């Protein structure tokens, strides 16, 4: 299939919230970088240099399965990721500097993007006519008036 590399814009989400609340004067920290689309990866994985430029704070650790076995990775505050006119907020997992920035399957699912193996590009999910869509399948997701959830009258 070959590699699919995309340009993404990342914004420090905490900076953006503080700016919107009037508690920060400076513009939110942002970077535009290249990332490898990796459907075998799960999350958004960034190099330490990118994490540092964004000023993200470590929040937790996660166990990650790699080709070299299981490792513990650091998890960081969320960022706003923009790609192909779509955006969403994602937690960040740090990878070593020698590893490319990676967009995993969760990012692709949420942004409703798929890999076109012929053109070696990301494209809008053709099943949704080019529109970003989420999917939910539950007994409660039936058309009609909104259900009364937990007695709250919605």
Backbone as JSON Lines, residues from 0, in Angstrom:
{"i":0,"aa":"X","n":[0.82,-1.19,0.0],"ca":[0.0,0.0,0.0],"c":[0.86,1.25,0.0]}
{"i":1,"aa":"X","n":[1.97,1.28,0.68],"ca":[2.8,2.47,0.76],"c":[2.4,3.35,1.92]}
{"i":2,"aa":"X","n":[3.24,4.32,2.2],"ca":[3.0,5.21,3.33],"c":[2.04,6.32,2.96]}
{"i":3,"aa":"X","n":[1.22,6.71,3.93],"ca":[0.36,7.87,3.79],"c":[0.81,8.87,4.85]}
{"i":4,"aa":"X","n":[1.31,10.0,4.39],"ca":[1.78,11.04,5.29],"c":[0.91,12.28,5.07]}
{"i":5,"aa":"X","n":[0.44,12.86,6.18],"ca":[-0.44,14.03,6.09],"c":[0.11,15.16,6.94]}
{"i":6,"aa":"X","n":[-0.3,16.37,6.59],"ca":[0.03,17.55,7.39],"c":[-1.13,17.81,8.33]}
{"i":7,"aa":"X","n":[-0.82,17.98,9.61],"ca":[-1.86,18.26,10.59],"c":[-1.5,19.52,11.37]}
{"i":8,"aa":"X","n":[-2.52,20.18,11.85],"ca":[-2.33,21.34,12.73],"c":[-2.76,20.93,14.12]}
{"i":9,"aa":"X","n":[-1.93,21.22,15.11],"ca":[-2.22,20.89,16.5],"c":[-2.21,22.16,17.33]}
{"i":10,"aa":"X","n":[-3.18,22.28,18.22],"ca":[-3.29,23.45,19.11],"c":[-3.37,22.96,20.55]}
{"i":11,"aa":"X","n":[-2.63,23.63,21.43],"ca":[-2.71,23.33,22.86],"c":[-4.11,23.71,23.33]}
{"i":12,"aa":"X","n":[-4.91,22.73,23.69],"ca":[-6.31,22.93,24.03],"c":[-6.47,23.76,25.3]}
{"i":13,"aa":"X","n":[-5.62,23.54,26.3],"ca":[-5.71,24.32,27.53],"c":[-5.45,25.8,27.24]}
{"i":14,"aa":"X","n":[-4.45,26.09,26.4],"ca":[-4.18,27.47,26.0],"c":[-5.4,28.1,25.35]}
{"i":15,"aa":"X","n":[-6.07,27.34,24.47],"ca":[-7.24,27.86,23.76],"c":[-8.38,28.16,24.74]}
{"i":16,"aa":"X","n":[-8.6,27.28,25.71],"ca":[-9.65,27.51,26.71],"c":[-9.33,28.74,27.56]}
{"i":17,"aa":"X","n":[-8.07,28.85,28.0],"ca":[-7.68,30.0,28.82],"c":[-7.8,31.3,28.05]}
{"i":18,"aa":"X","n":[-7.42,31.29,26.79],"ca":[-7.54,32.49,25.94],"c":[-9.01,32.89,25.8]}
{"i":19,"aa":"X","n":[-9.87,31.91,25.54],"ca":[-11.3,32.18,25.39],"c":[-11.91,32.72,26.68]}
{"i":20,"aa":"X","n":[-11.39,32.29,27.83],"ca":[-11.9,32.74,29.12],"c":[-11.28,34.06,29.56]}
{"i":21,"aa":"X","n":[-10.35,34.6,28.77],"ca":[-9.69,35.85,29.11],"c":[-8.58,35.7,30.13]}
{"i":22,"aa":"X","n":[-8.19,34.48,30.43],"ca":[-7.13,34.23,31.41],"c":[-5.76,34.08,30.78]}
{"i":23,"aa":"X","n":[-5.67,34.21,29.48],"ca":[-4.39,34.11,28.77],"c":[-4.39,35.15,27.66]}
{"i":24,"aa":"X","n":[-3.32,35.95,27.62],"ca":[-3.23,36.98,26.6],"c":[-2.59,36.47,25.32]}
{"i":25,"aa":"X","n":[-1.63,35.58,25.47],"ca":[-0.88,35.08,24.31],"c":[-1.76,34.14,23.48]}
{"i":26,"aa":"X","n":[-1.45,34.07,22.21],"ca":[-2.13,33.15,21.3],"c":[-1.83,31.71,21.74]}
{"i":27,"aa":"X","n":[-2.78,30.79,21.62],"ca":[-2.51,29.39,21.98],"c":[-1.34,28.83,21.16]}
{"i":28,"aa":"X","n":[-0.54,28.01,21.8],"ca":[0.6,27.4,21.09],"c":[0.07,26.41,20.05]}
{"i":29,"aa":"X","n":[0.62,26.51,18.84],"ca":[0.21,25.68,17.72],"c":[1.43,25.22,16.94]}
{"i":30,"aa":"X","n":[1.3,24.09,16.28],"ca":[2.32,23.61,15.35],"c":[1.64,22.94,14.17]}
{"i":31,"aa":"X","n":[2.29,23.0,13.04],"ca":[1.88,22.21,11.88],"c":[3.0,21.22,11.62]}
{"i":32,"aa":"X","n":[2.63,19.95,11.56],"ca":[3.63,18.89,11.42],"c":[3.13,17.85,10.42]}
{"i":33,"aa":"X","n":[4.04,16.97,10.05],"ca":[3.66,15.8,9.25],"c":[3.48,14.62,10.19]}
{"i":34,"aa":"X","n":[2.52,13.76,9.84],"ca":[2.27,12.56,10.62],"c":[2.03,11.39,9.66]}
{"i":35,"aa":"X","n":[2.48,10.25,10.07],"ca":[2.27,9.01,9.32],"c":[0.93,8.41,9.74]}
{"i":36,"aa":"X","n":[0.08,8.11,8.77],"ca":[-1.19,7.44,9.06],"c":[-0.87,5.97,9.29]}
{"i":37,"aa":"X","n":[-1.23,5.47,10.46],"ca":[-0.9,4.1,10.83],"c":[-2.14,3.43,11.39]}
{"i":38,"aa":"X","n":[-2.83,2.68,10.54],"ca":[-4.07,2.02,10.98],"c":[-3.8,0.9,11.98]}
{"i":39,"aa":"X","n":[-2.55,0.54,12.17],"ca":[-2.18,-0.45,13.18],"c":[-1.97,0.18,14.55]}
{"i":40,"aa":"X","n":[-1.89,1.51,14.59],"ca":[-1.76,2.24,15.85],"c":[-3.15,2.64,16.32]}
{"i":41,"aa":"X","n":[-3.27,2.96,17.59],"ca":[-4.57,3.26,18.16],"c":[-4.86,4.75,18.26]}
{"i":42,"aa":"X","n":[-3.91,5.54,18.76],"ca":[-4.18,6.92,19.17],"c":[-3.4,7.93,18.35]}
{"i":43,"aa":"X","n":[-3.27,9.14,18.92],"ca":[-2.41,10.18,18.38],"c":[-1.09,10.1,19.14]}
{"i":44,"aa":"X","n":[-0.01,9.84,18.42],"ca":[1.32,9.69,19.01],"c":[2.22,10.79,18.47]}
{"i":45,"aa":"X","n":[2.89,11.5,19.39],"ca":[3.74,12.62,19.0],"c":[5.14,12.48,19.6]}
{"i":46,"aa":"X","n":[6.1,13.04,18.86],"ca":[7.5,13.07,19.31],"c":[7.65,14.06,20.47]}
{"i":47,"aa":"X","n":[8.66,13.86,21.3],"ca":[8.9,14.78,22.42],"c":[9.11,16.23,21.98]}
{"i":48,"aa":"X","n":[9.77,16.45,20.85],"ca":[9.99,17.83,20.41],"c":[8.68,18.55,20.09]}
{"i":49,"aa":"X","n":[7.71,17.83,19.55],"ca":[6.41,18.41,19.24],"c":[5.65,18.69,20.54]}
{"i":50,"aa":"X","n":[5.69,17.75,21.46],"ca":[5.03,17.92,22.76],"c":[5.6,19.14,23.48]}
{"i":51,"aa":"X","n":[6.9,19.31,23.41],"ca":[7.55,20.45,24.07],"c":[7.12,21.77,23.42]}
{"i":52,"aa":"X","n":[7.09,21.82,22.08],"ca":[6.66,23.05,21.39],"c":[5.24,23.44,21.76]}
{"i":53,"aa":"X","n":[4.4,22.44,21.98],"ca":[3.01,22.71,22.35],"c":[2.85,23.03,23.83]}
{"i":54,"aa":"X","n":[3.88,22.75,24.63],"ca":[3.81,23.03,26.06],"c":[2.84,22.13,26.81]}
{"i":55,"aa":"X","n":[2.72,20.89,26.38],"ca":[1.78,19.97,27.0],"c":[2.33,19.42,28.31]}
{"i":56,"aa":"X","n":[1.44,19.2,29.27],"ca":[1.83,18.62,30.55],"c":[1.47,17.14,30.59]}
{"i":57,"aa":"X","n":[2.34,16.36,31.2],"ca":[2.11,14.93,31.35],"c":[0.95,14.7,32.3]}
{"i":58,"aa":"X","n":[0.06,13.76,31.95],"ca":[-1.11,13.49,32.79],"c":[-1.16,12.06,33.32]}
{"i":59,"aa":"X","n":[-0.51,11.13,32.63],"ca":[-0.68,9.73,33.0],"c":[0.34,8.89,32.23]}
{"i":60,"aa":"X","n":[0.23,7.58,32.4],"ca":[1.01,6.64,31.59],"c":[0.03,5.64,30.97]}
{"i":61,"aa":"X","n":[0.45,5.05,29.86],"ca":[-0.35,4.0,29.22],"c":[0.59,2.87,28.81]}
{"i":62,"aa":"X","n":[0.07,1.66,28.84],"ca":[0.84,0.52,28.34],"c":[0.59,0.44,26.85]}
{"i":63,"aa":"X","n":[1.67,0.27,26.11],"ca":[1.57,0.25,24.66],"c":[2.28,-0.98,24.12]}
{"i":64,"aa":"X","n":[1.62,-1.68,23.22],"ca":[2.21,-2.86,22.58],"c":[2.92,-2.4,21.31]}
{"i":65,"aa":"X","n":[4.2,-2.7,21.21],"ca":[5.0,-2.33,20.04],"c":[5.58,-3.59,19.4]}
{"i":66,"aa":"X","n":[6.23,-3.41,18.28],"ca":[6.88,-4.55,17.62],"c":[8.01,-5.12,18.48]}
{"i":67,"aa":"X","n":[8.51,-4.32,19.41],"ca":[9.58,-4.77,20.31],"c":[9.06,-5.2,21.68]}
{"i":68,"aa":"X","n":[7.73,-5.36,21.81],"ca":[7.16,-5.76,23.08],"c":[6.41,-4.61,23.75]}
{"i":69,"aa":"X","n":[5.87,-4.89,24.94],"ca":[5.11,-3.89,25.67],"c":[6.03,-2.86,26.31]}
{"i":70,"aa":"X","n":[5.58,-1.59,26.28],"ca":[6.32,-0.5,26.92],"c":[5.32,0.41,27.63]}
{"i":71,"aa":"X","n":[5.83,1.19,28.55],"ca":[5.02,2.22,29.2],"c":[5.34,3.54,28.51]}
{"i":72,"aa":"X","n":[4.29,4.23,28.09],"ca":[4.44,5.53,27.42],"c":[3.78,6.61,28.27]}
{"i":73,"aa":"X","n":[4.27,7.84,28.13],"ca":[3.66,8.96,28.82],"c":[2.49,9.49,28.02]}
{"i":74,"aa":"X","n":[1.44,9.84,28.75],"ca":[0.24,10.43,28.14],"c":[0.21,11.91,28.53]}
{"i":75,"aa":"X","n":[-0.24,12.76,27.61],"ca":[-0.24,14.21,27.82],"c":[-1.63,14.8,27.61]}
{"i":76,"aa":"X","n":[-1.75,16.06,28.03],"ca":[-3.0,16.82,27.87],"c":[-3.48,16.77,26.42]}
{"i":77,"aa":"X","n":[-4.77,16.98,26.22],"ca":[-5.3,16.93,24.86],"c":[-4.92,18.13,24.01]}
{"i":78,"aa":"X","n":[-4.94,17.88,22.72],"ca":[-4.72,18.92,21.71],"c":[-5.92,18.93,20.78]}
{"i":79,"aa":"X","n":[-6.12,20.05,20.11],"ca":[-7.09,20.1,19.01],"c":[-6.31,19.75,17.76]}
{"i":80,"aa":"X","n":[-6.77,18.72,17.05],"ca":[-6.14,18.28,15.8],"c":[-7.03,18.72,14.65]}
{"i":81,"aa":"X","n":[-6.42,19.38,13.65],"ca":[-7.15,19.79,12.45],"c":[-6.54,19.1,11.25]}
{"i":82,"aa":"X","n":[-7.43,18.52,10.43],"ca":[-7.0,17.79,9.24],"c":[-8.14,17.76,8.24]}
{"i":83,"aa":"X","n":[-7.87,18.18,7.04],"ca":[-8.83,18.11,5.94],"c":[-10.15,18.81,6.28]}
{"i":84,"aa":"X","n":[-10.06,19.96,6.95],"ca":[-11.25,20.72,7.29],"c":[-12.04,20.16,8.47]}
{"i":85,"aa":"X","n":[-11.51,19.16,9.11],"ca":[-12.17,18.54,10.27],"c":[-11.29,18.75,11.5]}
{"i":86,"aa":"X","n":[-11.93,18.75,12.67],"ca":[-11.14,18.92,13.89],"c":[-11.79,18.16,15.03]}
{"i":87,"aa":"X","n":[-10.95,17.78,15.97],"ca":[-11.42,17.08,17.17],"c":[-10.3,17.17,18.19]}
{"i":88,"aa":"X","n":[-10.63,16.91,19.44],"ca":[-9.67,16.95,20.53],"c":[-9.23,15.53,20.89]}
{"i":89,"aa":"X","n":[-7.91,15.37,21.06],"ca":[-7.36,14.05,21.35],"c":[-6.26,14.16,22.41]}
{"i":90,"aa":"X","n":[-6.22,13.17,23.31],"ca":[-5.08,13.02,24.2],"c":[-3.88,12.65,23.35]}
{"i":91,"aa":"X","n":[-2.7,12.9,23.89],"ca":[-1.45,12.64,23.18],"c":[-0.65,11.57,23.92]}
{"i":92,"aa":"X","n":[-0.07,10.66,23.18],"ca":[0.86,9.68,23.74],"c":[2.22,9.95,23.11]}
{"i":93,"aa":"X","n":[3.24,9.96,23.95],"ca":[4.6,10.27,23.49],"c":[5.27,9.02,22.92]}
{"i":94,"aa":"X","n":[5.93,9.2,21.77],"ca":[6.77,8.16,21.19],"c":[8.2,8.69,21.14]}
{"i":95,"aa":"X","n":[9.19,7.8,21.03],"ca":[10.57,8.27,20.94],"c":[10.78,9.17,19.72]}
{"i":96,"aa":"X","n":[11.75,10.03,19.81],"ca":[12.05,10.99,18.74],"c":[12.32,10.3,17.41]}
{"i":97,"aa":"X","n":[12.85,9.09,17.43],"ca":[13.17,8.37,16.19],"c":[11.94,7.79,15.5]}
{"i":98,"aa":"X","n":[10.79,7.78,16.19],"ca":[9.55,7.26,15.64],"c":[8.78,8.42,15.01]}
{"i":99,"aa":"X","n":[8.12,8.22,13.88],"ca":[7.34,9.32,13.3],"c":[6.13,9.67,14.17]}
{"i":100,"aa":"X","n":[5.64,10.91,14.04],"ca":[4.35,11.26,14.61],"c":[3.33,10.35,13.92]}
{"i":101,"aa":"X","n":[2.38,9.8,14.69],"ca":[1.46,8.81,14.15],"c":[0.0,9.19,14.38]}
{"i":102,"aa":"X","n":[-0.82,8.98,13.35],"ca":[-2.27,9.09,13.47],"c":[-2.82,7.68,13.45]}
{"i":103,"aa":"X","n":[-3.4,7.25,14.55],"ca":[-3.92,5.9,14.65],"c":[-5.39,5.79,14.29]}
{"i":104,"aa":"X","n":[-5.91,4.58,14.47],"ca":[-7.26,4.26,14.03],"c":[-8.36,5.04,14.75]}
{"i":105,"aa":"X","n":[-8.17,5.38,16.02],"ca":[-9.19,6.15,16.74],"c":[-9.34,7.53,16.11]}
{"i":106,"aa":"X","n":[-8.22,8.15,15.77],"ca":[-8.25,9.47,15.13],"c":[-8.99,9.38,13.8]}
{"i":107,"aa":"X","n":[-8.67,8.37,13.01],"ca":[-9.32,8.2,11.72],"c":[-10.82,7.98,11.88]}
{"i":108,"aa":"X","n":[-11.21,7.16,12.84],"ca":[-12.63,6.88,13.08],"c":[-13.38,8.15,13.48]}
{"i":109,"aa":"X","n":[-12.83,8.89,14.41],"ca":[-13.52,10.09,14.9],"c":[-13.63,11.15,13.81]}
{"i":110,"aa":"X","n":[-12.56,11.31,13.02],"ca":[-12.6,12.29,11.93],"c":[-13.33,11.75,10.7]}
{"i":111,"aa":"X","n":[-13.7,10.48,10.73],"ca":[-14.42,9.82,9.64],"c":[-13.63,9.86,8.34]}
{"i":112,"aa":"X","n":[-12.37,9.47,8.43],"ca":[-11.47,9.42,7.28],"c":[-11.01,7.99,7.06]}
{"i":113,"aa":"X","n":[-10.76,7.65,5.8],"ca":[-10.26,6.32,5.47],"c":[-9.07,6.47,4.51]}
{"i":114,"aa":"X","n":[-8.25,5.44,4.47],"ca":[-7.1,5.43,3.57],"c":[-7.55,4.91,2.21]}
{"i":115,"aa":"X","n":[-7.25,5.67,1.17],"ca":[-7.46,5.23,-0.21],"c":[-6.13,4.63,-0.65]}
{"i":116,"aa":"X","n":[-6.06,3.31,-0.71],"ca":[-4.78,2.65,-0.99],"c":[-4.29,2.89,-2.42]}
{"i":117,"aa":"X","n":[-5.18,3.17,-3.35],"ca":[-4.75,3.46,-4.72],"c":[-3.99,4.77,-4.82]}
{"i":118,"aa":"X","n":[-4.58,5.81,-4.25],"ca":[-3.96,7.14,-4.34],"c":[-2.98,7.4,-3.2]}
{"i":119,"aa":"X","n":[-2.96,6.5,-2.21],"ca":[-2.11,6.66,-1.03],"c":[-2.39,7.99,-0.34]}
{"i":120,"aa":"X","n":[-3.69,8.25,-0.15],"ca":[-4.15,9.47,0.52],"c":[-5.26,9.13,1.5]}
{"i":121,"aa":"X","n":[-5.51,10.09,2.4],"ca":[-6.7,10.0,3.23],"c":[-7.85,10.63,2.48]}
{"i":122,"aa":"X","n":[-9.03,10.05,2.61],"ca":[-10.22,10.6,1.98],"c":[-11.37,10.54,2.99]}
{"i":123,"aa":"X","n":[-12.38,11.37,2.74],"ca":[-13.6,11.3,3.54],"c":[-14.21,9.92,3.34]}
{"i":124,"aa":"X","n":[-14.8,9.39,4.38],"ca":[-15.42,8.07,4.3],"c":[-16.49,8.09,3.21]}
{"i":125,"aa":"X","n":[-16.31,7.33,2.12],"ca":[-17.28,7.35,1.03],"c":[-18.66,6.87,1.44]}
{"i":126,"aa":"X","n":[-18.76,6.09,2.49],"ca":[-20.05,5.6,2.96],"c":[-20.92,6.73,3.5]}
{"i":127,"aa":"X","n":[-20.31,7.89,3.78],"ca":[-21.05,9.01,4.36],"c":[-21.13,10.21,3.43]}
{"i":128,"aa":"X","n":[-20.87,9.99,2.14],"ca":[-21.06,11.04,1.15],"c":[-20.2,12.27,1.37]}
{"i":129,"aa":"X","n":[-19.03,12.12,1.96],"ca":[-18.12,13.24,2.16],"c":[-18.39,14.05,3.41]}
{"i":130,"aa":"X","n":[-19.47,13.73,4.12],"ca":[-19.82,14.45,5.34],"c":[-19.27,13.69,6.54]}
{"i":131,"aa":"X","n":[-18.7,14.42,7.5],"ca":[-18.23,13.77,8.72],"c":[-19.42,13.29,9.52]}
{"i":132,"aa":"X","n":[-19.37,12.03,9.91],"ca":[-20.5,11.44,10.62],"c":[-19.98,10.49,11.69]}
{"i":133,"aa":"X","n":[-20.71,10.4,12.77],"ca":[-20.42,9.38,13.77],"c":[-21.47,8.3,13.63]}
{"i":134,"aa":"X","n":[-21.16,7.15,14.16],"ca":[-22.1,6.04,14.09],"c":[-22.39,5.53,15.49]}
{"i":135,"aa":"X","n":[-23.64,5.27,15.74],"ca":[-24.03,4.66,17.01],"c":[-25.16,3.69,16.72]}
{"i":136,"aa":"X","n":[-25.05,2.56,17.32],"ca":[-26.07,1.54,17.13],"c":[-26.47,1.02,18.49]}
{"i":137,"aa":"X","n":[-27.61,1.49,18.95],"ca":[-28.13,1.02,20.23],"c":[-29.64,0.96,20.14]}
{"i":138,"aa":"X","n":[-30.24,0.32,21.09],"ca":[-31.7,0.2,21.1],"c":[-32.36,1.57,21.22]}
{"i":139,"aa":"X","n":[-31.69,2.51,21.85],"ca":[-32.27,3.83,22.08],"c":[-32.15,4.74,20.86]}
{"i":140,"aa":"X","n":[-31.39,4.34,19.85],"ca":[-31.18,5.24,18.71],"c":[-32.21,5.0,17.62]}
{"i":141,"aa":"X","n":[-33.45,5.28,17.96],"ca":[-34.53,5.13,16.99],"c":[-35.04,6.51,16.59]}
{"i":142,"aa":"X","n":[-35.5,6.65,15.34],"ca":[-35.99,7.96,14.93],"c":[-37.24,8.36,15.71]}
{"i":143,"aa":"X","n":[-37.5,9.63,15.75],"ca":[-38.71,10.11,16.41],"c":[-38.37,11.06,17.53]}
{"i":144,"aa":"X","n":[-39.34,11.34,18.41],"ca":[-39.13,12.28,19.51],"c":[-38.01,11.8,20.42]}
{"i":145,"aa":"X","n":[-37.35,12.75,21.05],"ca":[-36.27,12.4,21.97],"c":[-36.82,11.65,23.17]}
{"i":146,"aa":"X","n":[-36.09,10.64,23.57],"ca":[-36.52,9.8,24.68],"c":[-36.33,10.53,26.0]}
{"i":147,"aa":"X","n":[-37.12,10.18,26.97],"ca":[-36.98,10.69,28.32],"c":[-35.88,9.88,28.99]}
{"i":148,"aa":"X","n":[-34.71,10.48,29.14],"ca":[-33.54,9.79,29.67],"c":[-33.42,10.07,31.16]}
{"i":149,"aa":"X","n":[-33.45,9.03,31.96],"ca":[-33.32,9.14,33.41],"c":[-34.28,10.16,34.03]}
{"i":150,"aa":"X","n":[-35.45,10.3,33.45],"ca":[-36.46,11.18,34.01],"c":[-36.16,12.66,33.87]}
{"i":151,"aa":"X","n":[-35.19,13.03,33.03],"ca":[-34.82,14.44,32.95],"c":[-35.68,15.19,31.93]}
{"i":152,"aa":"X","n":[-36.59,14.5,31.24],"ca":[-37.52,15.17,30.38],"c":[-36.95,15.66,29.07]}
{"i":153,"aa":"X","n":[-35.79,15.19,28.67],"ca":[-35.22,15.61,27.38],"c":[-35.86,14.9,26.22]}
